[in-house]
Amino acid sequence: MNWIPEIMAVGQGDLNSPAAQKLGRKLWLTSSQGKYIVDQVKYFKTLGALSRYLDASQNRLQSLLRQADKYKQQEIIMDNHHIRLNVENGYTSFIH
């Protein structure tokens, strides 16, 4: 993931600023959490937590994710949110 723009913005262009280092550390520690990544910054381990965050029914979300699995997609767009599968942690499908 490319966190540099976000870290640079927090540090006002200085990667060595305390704010930039704090955010960088937080992003690094949370990067391995969760099967689902929303908008490149939010991680969710369960479908229930993901559906609550997106304010969408689990049935609707499962349907979209099953469709993505069927076509071996690693990302879907739902209500202007980009939902990616965290393949960096070895996940190979959204539902299974």
C-alpha positions in Angstrom: 0.0 0.0 0.0 1.1 3.5 -0.7 0.7 5.4 2.6 3.2 8.1 1.7 0.7 10.8 0.6 -1.3 10.4 3.8 1.8 10.4 6.0 3.2 13.4 4.2 0.0 15.3 4.6 -0.1 14.6 8.4 3.6 15.6 8.7 3.2 18.7 6.5 5.8 17.3 4.1 8.2 16.1 6.8 8.3 12.3 7.1 10.4 12.7 10.3 7.8 14.8 12.1 6.3 13.2 15.2 2.8 13.2 13.7 4.1 11.5 10.5 6.0 8.9 12.5 3.0 8.2 14.7 0.6 7.7 11.7 3.2 5.6 9.9 3.6 3.3 12.9 -0.2 3.0 13.3 -0.6 2.1 9.6 2.2 -0.4 9.7 0.8 -2.1 12.8 -2.7 -2.3 11.4 -1.7 -3.3 7.9 -1.9 -7.0 8.7 -5.3 -6.8 10.4 -8.5 -7.9 8.7 -9.6 -9.7 5.6 -11.4 -6.7 4.1 -9.8 -3.4 3.4 -12.1 -0.4 2.7 -10.8 2.7 1.0 -7.2 1.6 1.7 -7.4 2.7 5.3 -10.0 0.7 7.2 -9.6 -3.0 8.0 -12.3 -5.5 9.0 -12.0 -9.0 10.1 -15.6 -10.0 9.8 -18.4 -9.6 7.3 -20.7 -8.4 10.1 -18.3 -5.5 11.0 -17.9 -4.6 7.4 -21.6 -4.5 6.7 -22.2 -2.3 9.8 -19.5 0.1 8.7 -20.9 0.3 5.1 -24.5 0.4 6.5 -25.5 -2.4 4.1 -27.3 -5.6 4.7 -25.1 -8.7 5.0 -27.2 -10.4 2.3 -26.4 -7.6 -0.2 -22.8 -7.6 0.7 -22.5 -11.4 0.5 -24.1 -11.4 -2.9 -21.6 -8.8 -4.2 -18.6 -10.6 -2.6 -19.7 -14.0 -3.9 -19.9 -12.5 -7.4 -16.4 -11.2 -7.0 -15.1 -14.6 -5.8 -16.8 -16.2 -8.8 -14.9 -14.0 -11.2 -11.7 -14.1 -9.1 -11.8 -10.3 -8.4 -9.9 -8.9 -5.5 -11.8 -5.6 -5.3 -15.4 -4.4 -5.5 -17.0 -1.0 -5.4 -20.1 -0.5 -3.2 -21.7 2.9 -2.6 -18.5 4.7 -3.5 -16.4 2.5 -1.2 -13.6 0.4 -2.6 -13.5 -2.9 -0.8 -10.4 -5.0 -1.4 -9.4 -8.5 -0.3 -6.3 -8.4 1.9 -4.2 -10.7 -0.3 -1.0 -9.5 1.5 -2.1 -11.7 4.4 -2.8 -14.7 2.3 -6.6 -14.4 1.8 -7.7 -15.8 -1.5 -11.5 -15.2 -1.5 -13.9 -12.8 0.1 -16.4 -15.3 1.5 -14.5 -18.6 2.2 
